[in-house]
Amino acid sequence: YYTTIENKDELLEIFADPFLRNIDRKLVLGDGSNLLFVDEFFDGLVIHMRLKGLSRSETTDAVVIKVAAGEQWMDLISYTMMENYH
């Protein structure tokens, strides 16, 4: 089984649905561009996260960046480099 999640409500719906909730094996993917699934090797639910968003908070000691699961890795790297967080 396969589903995509584009907002938090859709994720909550999965766990509210008795059929999907009771599938034993679940695999949560971010972008998933480097994976290939075929039926005989994974018997479960693939949850493809497509949530978008990035927030930043700073203290004198640290910068905390919260990144949604569907953001592109290279976009995050580019952002941190542009902000001189390297």
C-alpha positions as CSV (number, residue, x, y, z in Angstrom):
1,Y,0.0,0.0,0.0
2,Y,1.1,3.6,-0.7
3,T,-0.1,7.0,0.4
4,T,1.1,10.5,0.3
5,I,0.9,13.1,3.1
6,E,0.7,16.7,2.2
7,N,-0.6,18.1,5.5
8,K,-0.9,17.1,9.2
9,D,-4.6,16.2,8.9
10,E,-3.8,13.6,6.3
11,L,-1.3,12.0,8.6
12,L,-3.9,11.9,11.4
13,E,-6.4,10.3,9.0
14,I,-4.0,7.3,8.5
15,F,-4.0,6.6,12.2
16,A,-7.7,7.1,12.5
17,D,-8.4,4.6,9.7
18,P,-8.8,1.1,11.2
19,F,-7.5,-0.6,8.0
20,L,-4.4,1.5,7.6
21,R,-3.7,1.6,11.4
22,N,-3.6,-2.2,11.6
23,I,-1.1,-2.7,8.8
24,D,1.9,-4.0,10.8
25,R,4.7,-2.7,8.6
26,K,4.9,1.0,7.9
27,L,7.8,2.8,6.1
28,V,7.9,6.6,6.3
29,L,9.7,8.3,3.4
30,G,10.9,11.8,2.9
31,D,11.6,12.5,-0.8
32,G,12.3,8.8,-1.5
33,S,13.9,9.6,-4.9
34,N,16.6,6.9,-4.3
35,L,14.2,4.0,-3.6
36,L,12.4,1.5,-5.6
37,F,9.6,-0.6,-4.2
38,V,8.3,-3.9,-5.6
39,D,5.5,-6.0,-4.1
40,E,7.5,-9.1,-3.3
41,F,10.1,-7.3,-1.1
42,F,7.9,-5.0,1.1
43,D,4.5,-6.0,2.4
44,G,3.2,-2.9,4.2
45,L,2.3,0.7,4.0
46,V,4.6,3.3,2.5
47,I,3.9,6.8,3.8
48,H,5.4,9.4,1.5
49,M,5.8,12.6,3.3
50,R,5.3,15.7,1.2
51,L,5.0,18.2,4.0
52,K,6.7,21.5,3.2
53,G,8.0,24.1,5.5
54,L,11.1,25.4,7.3
55,S,11.4,27.5,10.5
56,R,14.5,28.9,12.2
57,S,15.1,30.1,15.8
58,E,18.4,31.4,17.1
59,T,19.9,31.8,20.6
60,T,23.4,33.1,21.5
61,D,24.6,29.4,21.5
62,A,22.7,27.8,18.6
63,V,20.6,27.9,15.5
64,V,17.7,25.5,15.4
65,I,16.2,24.7,12.0
66,K,13.0,22.7,11.9
67,V,12.4,21.2,8.5
68,A,9.3,19.4,7.3
69,A,9.7,15.8,6.2
70,G,8.9,16.6,2.5
71,E,11.6,19.2,2.0
72,Q,14.3,18.6,-0.5
73,W,17.7,17.8,1.1
74,M,19.7,19.9,-1.4
75,D,17.3,22.9,-0.8
76,L,18.1,22.7,2.9
77,I,21.8,22.5,2.2
78,S,21.6,25.5,-0.1
79,Y,19.6,27.4,2.6
80,T,22.1,26.7,5.3
81,M,25.0,27.7,3.0
82,M,23.3,31.0,2.1
83,E,22.8,31.7,5.8
84,N,26.4,30.9,6.5
85,Y,25.5,27.9,8.8
86,H,28.4,25.8,7.5
